[in-house]
Amino acid sequence: MENLNFGVIGNGRSAALISDKGSIDWCCLPDFDSPSVFARILDNEKGGHFSFSVDDTYTVSQKYIYHTNVLCTEFKSDKGSFEVIDFMPRYKTGEKDYFAPSEIYRYIKYISGAPSFKINYRPAFNYAREKVNNVTLDKCIRTYSRGKPSQCIYLYTSLDFCDVLDSREIMISDHHFFLLSYNQKLIDIDIERVYLEFQRTKVYWMNWTNRSKKFVKYNEQITRSLLVLKIMSFQSTGAVLAALTTSIPETIGEVRNWDYRFCWLRDASMSIDTLLKMGHSYSAQRFLGYLKGILKSKNDSFQIMYGIRGERELTEKILHHLSGYENSKPVRIGNAAFSQRQNDVFGYLMNIIYQYFTVFPGTLDEIEDIWEIVRNICRTISIHWDKPDKGIWEIRNEEKHYVFSKVMSWVAMDRAVKIATLLKKRYYVDIWSGIAADIKEDIFKKGWKEDLQIFTQTYCNSELDASLLLMAEYGFIDDHDIKYKKTVRAIKKTLFHNGLVYRYINQDDFGKPSSSFTICTFWLIQALFRTGMKEEAQEIFNDLLKYGNHVGLFSEDIDFTTKRLLGNFPQAYSHLALINTAAMFSDEKDEPDYTEP
């Protein structure tokens, strides 16, 4: 059984998944959502990879350099030892300017002895749909598509080009490097330049994490999760990705395989909310800029998700030629859910906008721009809140009256009332307060089942849904309200299984879910904590942390029995929930911790 034992590097433009053996098995260039250059994770034979081969005498281990997104893979043997330090450059070049090119450095750090290895450099362009050729130039190896010669990447290295391309045995006694770049470099690349880029990038990440809030307990887990969220914020626009991959299945051999390299307003808003709580306002400001960019006029309608540049059309296609992760088909690019109506989206979004007005209001024209977005959202909710939708889980068949969609519609109107109050807009306070009251009354009348003594998934069924655990988180109901406490207990009794939580157990488009949606277990822990069951919450949380991979990363799903990671990876949902949950169990530190372990 494989697990998602990958470290992740990135710089806000693109990212790469690097296996615990040092192989780049997923990378899209030049951007997160571009066609893949390496995709072995989706097809072991065709997908393409960039790896080091060593003999059986080597032990291989992997870790992040302290408080950075720089990954170190150590190859150790009696013959000799070396490290491969992987990173994508990111650092500031001015007050608001960042250097974040579409390139990967692989700094080979010689440690001792006479270590040797072979290089397997196997790019496979456009999701392995295009054959490639390599040609050696004066200072690099140019890899280009046979069908489109202008489509190319450049590999710079201090090693012999033929040794690299022919996978010959290479013995080293000094430091070496690779630089894989989407663009041809205009400056000379040598080991000194590589080392400079390494130090600049390392210092950038350490400075960034140092600005984060520090905690007495779980500080390392919180820091790693913050670093993951930061990687997934697209520098050009401020969009936040849901995950870095496509088509890693929720269950091996099944068809719940989706492309998550887009910006869901729900996921992004929750990520931004978490970054704000942890002391990072820049990403929030960038995201609000993204929002203004996708709404070209006052009358633009909202989608639940967009491309990372604001694209509205995200047509879903199936790549039949790829075998899929562990032969789990289909492999998809694009996502048809963009056309769905999911009314809960507006609650998270308005919650962020309210924080904008209270934490960092901008200039008058910026405030007026955001105010128009608020009014647009409220118009949308006033029309749609009492209509069925697809819900938080993006059910692809018929629409229903999901209770949680109604709850988050109330949250949106509640925050809108608070914003209108701040701006002294009495007219809107009165109107929106009335809509919020109507929504709340409707939920208690139709969503609460008196005979069952629980809130249910929809108005018309008696099933439970893990999303209902968030009712208190957003202030819809008090933590100690008996109706909420009874619902929490019922969810734990019904959906909690082998230490993990089902999102629901009733049939959907593809049958009954067979893996745990990772964020749901975090939600249960938070709900137990809120309702006074803190020791039980702590125990479940400590167990859940054990299911992260070797460098502390989490995917979308976890198998109930084996506890292997499944689903797209790493998942913003999972890491933002980890941060918020860990913070419940720990006090903040008064002073920053400068001590490296």
C-alpha positions in Angstrom: 0.0 0.0 0.0 1.3 3.4 -1.0 0.7 6.6 0.9 0.9 10.2 -0.2 4.5 10.5 1.2 5.3 13.6 -0.6 6.9 16.9 0.5 5.7 20.0 -1.3 7.7 23.0 -2.5 6.2 26.1 -4.1 6.5 29.8 -4.4 3.0 31.2 -5.1 3.3 30.7 -8.8 3.5 26.9 -9.1 4.4 23.9 -6.9 5.9 20.4 -7.0 5.3 17.2 -5.2 8.6 15.4 -4.3 8.4 11.9 -3.0 10.2 10.7 0.1 12.8 9.2 -2.2 13.5 12.6 -3.8 11.5 12.2 -7.1 9.5 15.1 -8.5 6.3 13.2 -9.4 4.0 16.2 -10.0 4.7 19.6 -11.3 2.8 22.0 -13.6 4.6 24.9 -15.4 4.5 27.8 -15.6 1.6 28.0 -13.2 -0.4 25.9 -10.7 -3.1 25.1 -13.2 -0.9 24.7 -16.3 -0.6 21.3 -18.0 1.8 19.0 -16.2 5.5 18.6 -16.9 5.8 15.7 -14.4 2.8 13.6 -13.5 4.0 10.2 -12.4 1.5 10.4 -9.6 -1.2 9.9 -12.2 0.5 7.3 -14.3 3.6 5.5 -13.2 4.7 4.7 -16.7 3.7 7.7 -18.8 3.4 10.5 -16.4 7.1 11.7 -16.2 9.4 12.3 -13.3 12.7 13.8 -12.2 14.4 11.4 -9.8 17.7 10.2 -8.2 18.4 6.4 -8.3 20.8 5.0 -5.7 21.7 1.4 -4.8 20.2 -0.5 -1.9 23.0 0.5 0.5 21.5 4.0 0.8 19.0 5.0 3.4 16.8 7.9 2.3 15.1 10.4 4.7 13.3 13.6 4.1 12.5 16.7 6.1 11.8 20.4 5.7 14.5 23.0 6.7 13.2 24.5 9.9 10.2 26.8 9.3 10.5 27.0 5.6 9.1 25.5 2.4 12.6 24.2 1.5 12.7 20.4 1.3 15.8 18.3 2.1 16.2 14.7 1.1 19.2 12.9 2.6 20.9 9.9 0.9 23.2 8.2 3.3 25.4 5.2 2.8 28.8 3.7 4.0 30.0 4.8 0.6 29.2 8.4 1.2 26.3 10.8 1.7 24.7 13.8 0.1 21.5 15.9 0.3 19.2 17.1 -2.3 17.8 20.5 -1.3 14.7 21.4 -3.3 13.0 24.8 -3.5 11.2 27.2 -5.8 12.7 30.7 -5.3 10.6 33.3 -3.5 11.8 36.5 -1.8 11.1 40.2 -1.8 12.8 42.5 -4.2 11.1 45.7 -3.1 8.4 47.0 -0.8 5.7 45.1 -2.6 7.5 43.2 -5.3 8.4 39.5 -5.1 10.8 37.3 -7.1 8.8 34.1 -7.7 9.8 32.6 -11.1 8.5 29.4 -12.6 11.6 27.3 -11.7 12.9 24.6 -9.4 16.3 24.4 -7.8 17.8 21.1 -6.8 20.9 21.9 -4.8 23.0 18.7 -4.4 24.9 19.2 -1.2 27.9 16.9 -0.8 28.3 15.5 2.7 31.0 12.8 2.8 32.7 9.9 1.2 32.2 9.1 -2.5 28.5 8.9 -3.0 27.0 8.1 -6.4 23.7 8.1 -8.1 21.9 8.1 -11.5 19.6 10.8 -12.7 16.2 10.0 -14.3 15.1 13.1 -16.1 11.8 12.3 -17.8 9.6 15.3 -18.6 6.3 14.5 -20.2 4.5 17.6 -21.4 0.8 18.4 -21.4 -0.3 15.5 -19.0 2.0 13.1 -21.0 0.1 13.8 -24.2 3.1 15.1 -26.0 6.4 13.4 -26.8 9.6 15.4 -26.1 13.1 15.7 -27.4 16.2 16.9 -25.5 18.9 18.9 -27.1 22.1 20.0 -25.4 23.0 23.7 -25.8 26.1 25.5 -24.6 24.9 26.1 -21.1 21.7 23.9 -20.6 19.6 21.1 -21.8 16.6 22.2 -23.8 13.6 19.9 -23.7 10.9 20.7 -26.2 7.6 19.2 -27.5 8.0 17.4 -30.8 4.7 18.8 -32.0 5.3 22.3 -30.7 9.0 23.2 -30.6 8.3 26.5 -28.9 6.9 24.6 -25.9 10.0 23.9 -23.9 11.8 23.9 -20.6 15.5 24.4 -19.7 17.6 22.3 -17.4 20.8 23.9 -16.1 23.3 21.7 -14.2 26.9 21.5 -13.1 26.9 17.8 -14.0 27.8 16.4 -17.4 24.8 16.7 -19.7 25.3 13.3 -21.3 25.6 11.6 -17.9 22.3 13.2 -17.0 20.4 12.3 -20.1 21.8 8.8 -20.4 21.2 8.0 -16.7 24.9 7.1 -16.2 26.4 6.5 -12.8 27.6 9.8 -11.4 30.1 10.0 -8.4 30.5 13.4 -6.7 33.0 14.9 -4.3 31.7 18.4 -4.3 28.4 20.4 -4.4 26.4 20.4 -7.6 23.0 21.6 -8.8 20.1 21.4 -11.2 17.9 24.4 -12.1 14.8 23.5 -14.0 13.3 26.7 -15.6 10.3 27.4 -17.7 12.2 30.3 -19.2 15.7 30.5 -20.6 18.0 32.2 -18.1 19.6 35.5 -19.0 22.3 35.2 -16.3 24.9 32.6 -15.8 23.9 29.8 -13.4 26.6 28.4 -11.2 26.9 26.9 -7.7 27.4 30.3 -6.1 24.2 31.6 -7.7 22.3 28.5 -6.6 23.5 28.9 -3.1 22.5 32.6 -3.1 19.0 31.7 -4.2 18.8 29.0 -1.6 19.7 31.4 1.2 17.4 34.1 0.0 14.5 31.7 -0.2 15.3 30.1 3.2 15.5 33.5 4.9 12.2 34.7 3.2 10.3 31.7 4.6 11.9 32.0 8.1 11.0 35.7 8.2 7.4 34.9 7.1 6.9 32.3 9.7 8.4 34.5 12.4 5.6 37.0 11.8 3.1 34.3 12.6 1.5 34.0 16.0 3.4 31.5 18.2 1.8 28.8 20.5 2.9 27.0 23.5 1.6 23.6 22.2 1.4 22.3 18.6 3.4 25.3 17.3 5.3 23.2 14.7 2.1 21.6 13.3 0.5 25.1 13.1 3.6 26.5 11.4 3.8 23.8 8.8 0.1 24.2 8.0 0.5 27.9 7.6 3.4 27.4 5.2 1.2 25.1 3.2 -1.6 27.7 3.0 0.9 30.3 1.9 2.2 28.2 -0.9 -1.3 27.9 -2.3 -2.0 31.6 -2.6 -1.4 32.6 -6.3 0.9 35.6 -6.3 -0.4 37.2 -9.5 -4.0 37.6 -8.4 -4.5 36.6 -4.7 -6.6 33.5 -5.6 -6.2 30.6 -3.1 -6.2 27.1 -4.5 -8.2 24.3 -2.8 -5.3 21.8 -3.5 -2.3 21.4 -5.7 -3.3 18.3 -7.6 -6.0 16.7 -9.7 -7.6 13.3 -9.6 -6.1 11.8 -6.5 -9.1 9.6 -5.6 -11.1 9.8 -2.4 -11.2 6.0 -2.5 -8.8 3.7 -4.4 -10.5 2.3 -7.5 -13.5 4.5 -7.3 -14.5 7.5 -9.5 -14.6 10.4 -7.0 -11.6 12.0 -8.7 -11.6 15.8 -9.2 -9.4 18.7 -10.2 -8.9 21.0 -7.2 -6.4 23.5 -8.8 -9.0 26.3 -8.7 -10.3 28.9 -6.3 -13.4 27.9 -4.5 -14.8 31.0 -2.7 -15.6 28.8 0.3 -12.2 27.2 0.7 -10.4 30.4 -0.1 -12.4 32.4 2.4 -11.8 29.9 5.1 -8.0 29.8 4.3 -7.9 33.6 4.4 -9.8 33.7 7.7 -7.2 31.4 9.2 -4.3 33.4 7.9 -5.8 36.5 9.3 -6.2 34.9 12.7 -2.5 33.9 12.6 -1.3 37.4 11.9 -1.0 37.5 8.1 -3.1 40.2 6.6 -1.3 40.5 3.2 -3.0 37.4 1.7 -6.4 38.7 2.8 -5.9 42.0 1.1 -4.7 40.2 -2.0 -7.8 37.9 -2.0 -10.1 40.9 -1.7 -8.4 42.3 -4.8 -9.1 39.0 -6.5 -12.7 39.3 -5.6 -12.9 42.8 -7.1 -11.2 41.5 -10.2 -13.7 38.7 -10.9 -16.7 40.9 -10.5 -16.4 43.2 -13.5 -19.7 45.1 -12.8 -22.2 45.6 -10.1 -24.6 43.1 -11.8 -22.1 40.2 -12.2 -23.4 37.0 -10.8 -21.4 34.9 -8.4 -20.0 31.4 -9.1 -18.9 29.1 -6.4 -15.5 28.8 -7.9 -13.2 30.4 -10.5 -9.9 29.9 -12.2 -6.9 31.3 -10.4 -6.9 34.3 -12.8 -10.7 34.8 -12.4 -11.7 32.5 -15.3 -15.4 31.6 -15.2 -15.5 28.7 -17.7 -13.8 25.6 -16.1 -14.9 22.9 -18.5 -14.3 19.4 -17.2 -12.5 16.9 -19.4 -11.3 13.3 -18.9 -7.8 12.2 -19.8 -8.4 8.7 -21.0 -4.7 7.9 -21.7 -3.6 8.2 -18.1 -4.1 5.2 -15.8 -4.8 7.3 -12.7 -3.4 7.2 -9.2 -3.1 3.5 -8.4 -5.3 2.8 -11.5 -8.2 4.9 -10.2 -9.9 6.4 -13.2 -11.0 8.8 -14.5 -8.3 11.5 -14.5 -10.0 14.8 -14.8 -8.9 18.3 -15.7 -11.3 21.2 -15.2 -14.3 21.0 -12.8 -18.0 21.0 -13.8 -19.0 22.1 -10.3 -18.3 25.7 -11.4 -21.9 25.9 -12.7 -23.5 24.7 -9.4 -25.5 26.9 -7.0 -24.2 26.5 -3.4 -25.8 29.0 -1.1 -23.4 28.4 1.8 -20.5 30.0 -0.1 -21.7 33.6 0.7 -21.4 33.1 4.5 -17.7 32.4 4.5 -17.1 35.2 2.0 -19.1 37.8 3.9 -17.3 36.8 7.1 -14.0 37.7 5.5 -15.4 41.0 4.1 -16.6 41.9 7.6 -13.1 41.4 8.9 -11.8 43.7 6.1 -13.9 46.5 7.4 -12.8 45.9 11.0 -9.2 45.0 10.6 -7.7 46.9 7.6 -10.2 49.2 5.8 -8.6 50.8 2.8 -9.1 54.1 1.0 -12.6 55.5 0.4 -12.7 54.2 -3.2 -11.6 50.7 -2.0 -14.3 50.7 0.7 -16.9 51.7 -1.8 -15.8 48.9 -4.1 -16.2 46.3 -1.3 -19.5 47.8 -0.3 -20.8 47.1 -3.8 -19.7 43.5 -3.4 -21.6 43.3 -0.1 -24.8 44.6 -1.7 -24.4 42.2 -4.6 -24.1 39.3 -2.2 -27.1 40.4 -0.2 -29.2 40.7 -3.4 -28.2 37.2 -4.4 -29.1 35.8 -1.0 -32.4 37.5 -0.8 -33.4 35.8 -4.1 -31.9 32.4 -3.5 -31.7 31.6 0.2 -35.1 29.9 0.3 -34.4 27.8 -2.8 -32.7 24.4 -2.9 -29.1 24.1 -3.9 -26.3 21.5 -4.3 -24.9 22.1 -0.8 -21.4 22.2 0.6 -20.5 18.7 -0.7 -21.4 19.6 -4.3 -23.9 16.8 -4.8 -24.2 16.5 -8.5 -27.8 15.2 -8.8 -31.0 17.0 -7.6 -30.9 20.1 -5.5 -32.2 20.1 -2.0 -32.9 22.4 0.9 -29.6 21.8 2.8 -29.8 23.1 6.4 -26.2 24.2 6.4 -26.7 26.2 3.2 -29.4 28.1 5.1 -27.2 28.5 8.1 -24.4 30.1 6.1 -27.0 32.3 4.2 -27.9 33.6 7.7 -24.2 34.1 8.5 -23.9 36.2 5.3 -26.8 38.4 6.2 -25.7 38.7 9.8 -22.2 39.9 8.8 -23.8 42.3 6.2 -25.9 43.8 9.0 -22.7 44.3 11.0 -21.0 46.0 8.0 -24.0 48.2 7.4 -24.0 49.2 11.0 -20.3 50.2 10.9 -21.0 52.3 7.8 -24.1 53.8 9.4 -26.4 52.6 6.6 -29.6 52.3 8.7 -31.8 51.4 5.7 -29.7 48.3 4.9 -29.5 47.3 8.6 -33.3 47.2 8.8 -33.8 45.3 5.5 -31.0 42.8 6.0 -31.9 42.2 9.7 -35.3 41.2 8.5 -34.0 38.7 6.0 -31.6 37.2 8.6 -34.5 36.8 11.0 -36.6 35.1 8.4 -33.8 32.6 7.5 -33.2 31.7 11.2 -36.9 31.2 11.8 -37.1 28.9 8.7 -34.1 26.8 9.9 -35.5 26.2 13.3 -39.0 25.4 11.9 -37.9 23.1 9.1 -34.3 22.0 9.9 -34.8 21.0 13.5 -36.6 17.7 13.8 -38.5 17.7 17.1 -39.2 13.9 17.0 -35.5 13.2 16.5 -34.1 16.0 18.6 -31.5 16.9 16.0 -30.8 19.3 13.1 -30.8 17.2 9.9 -28.9 17.4 6.6 -31.9 18.7 4.6 -35.4 19.9 5.4 -36.9 16.8 3.9 -34.7 14.0 5.3 -33.6 12.7 8.7 -29.9 12.2 7.9 -27.0 13.8 9.7 -24.3 15.9 8.1 -20.9 16.8 9.5 -21.2 20.4 8.3 -23.8 21.0 11.0 -21.0 20.9 13.5 -20.1 24.4 12.3 -23.4 26.0 13.4 -21.9 27.4 16.6 -18.5 28.3 15.0 -20.2 31.0 13.0 -22.5 32.2 15.7 -25.8 30.9 14.4 -26.4 29.1 17.7 -24.8 29.2 21.1 -22.2 26.5 22.0 -24.3 25.4 24.9 -27.7 25.5 23.3 -29.3 22.1 24.0 -30.3 21.7 20.3 -26.7 22.1 19.2 -25.3 19.8 21.9 -27.8 17.1 21.0 -26.9 17.4 17.3 -23.2 17.2 18.1 -23.7 14.0 20.2 -25.8 12.5 17.5 -23.2 13.2 14.8 -20.5 11.6 17.0 -22.7 8.5 17.6 -23.6 8.2 13.9 -20.8 9.5 11.8 -17.7 8.9 14.0 -16.1 5.7 13.0 -12.6 4.3 13.8 -11.4 7.7 15.0 -12.6 9.5 11.9 -15.8 11.2 10.7 -18.0 10.6 7.7 -19.3 13.8 6.1 -22.6 11.9 5.8 -23.6 8.2 5.3 -26.6 8.5 3.1 -26.3 7.7 -0.6 -25.2 10.4 -3.0 -24.5 10.4 -6.8 -21.8 7.7 -6.4 -23.1 5.7 -3.5 -22.1 5.9 0.2 -18.8 7.7 0.9 -16.2 5.2 2.0 -13.4 7.4 3.3 -13.3 10.2 5.9 -13.3 13.8 4.6 -10.4 15.0 6.8 -11.8 18.4 7.8 -14.9 16.7 9.3 -12.9 15.1 12.1 -11.4 18.5 12.9 -14.9 19.9 13.0 -16.0 17.3 15.5 -13.0 18.0 17.7 -13.9 21.7 17.7 -17.5 21.0 18.5 -16.7 18.6 21.3 -14.3 21.2 22.7 -17.0 24.0 22.5 -19.6 21.9 24.2 -17.4 21.0 27.2 -16.0 17.6 26.2 -12.5 18.9 26.1 -10.6 15.7 27.2 -12.3 13.6 24.5 -11.6 16.3 21.9 -8.0 16.4 22.9 -7.6 12.6 22.6 -9.2 12.5 19.1 -7.0 15.4 18.0 -3.8 13.8 19.1 -4.7 10.6 17.2 -5.6 12.5 14.1 -2.3 14.3 14.0 -0.6 10.9 13.7 -2.2 10.3 10.3 -0.3 13.1 8.6 2.5 12.0 6.3 6.2 11.9 7.1 6.5 15.7 6.9 3.2 16.5 8.6 1.1 17.1 5.5 -2.6 16.1 5.1 -4.7 15.4 2.0 -8.5 15.7 1.5 -9.4 12.2 2.8 -8.2 9.5 5.1 -9.1 5.8 4.9 -11.1 4.6 7.9 -9.2 1.3 8.3 -5.7 1.8 7.1 -5.5 5.5 7.9 -3.7 6.1 4.5 -4.0 9.6 3.0 -6.4 9.9 0.0 -7.8 12.7 -2.1 -6.1 15.8 -3.5 -3.0 16.9 -1.8 -2.1 18.9 0.2 -5.6 20.1 1.0 -6.1 23.7 2.2 -9.3 22.6 4.0 -7.4 20.1 6.1 -4.6 22.4 7.0 -6.7 25.4 7.9 -8.8 23.2 10.1 -5.7 21.8 11.8 -4.5 25.3 12.6 -7.8 26.4 14.1 -8.2 23.2 16.1 -4.7 23.3 17.5 -5.1 26.9 18.5 -8.1 25.9 20.7 -5.8 23.6 22.8 -2.9 26.1 23.3 -2.2 29.5 24.6 -0.2 32.0 22.5 3.4 32.6 23.4 4.2 36.1 24.6 7.4 36.3 22.6 8.5 34.9 19.3 10.5 31.7 19.5 13.9 32.1 17.7 15.3 28.7 18.9 15.9 26.2 16.1 15.6 22.5 17.3 
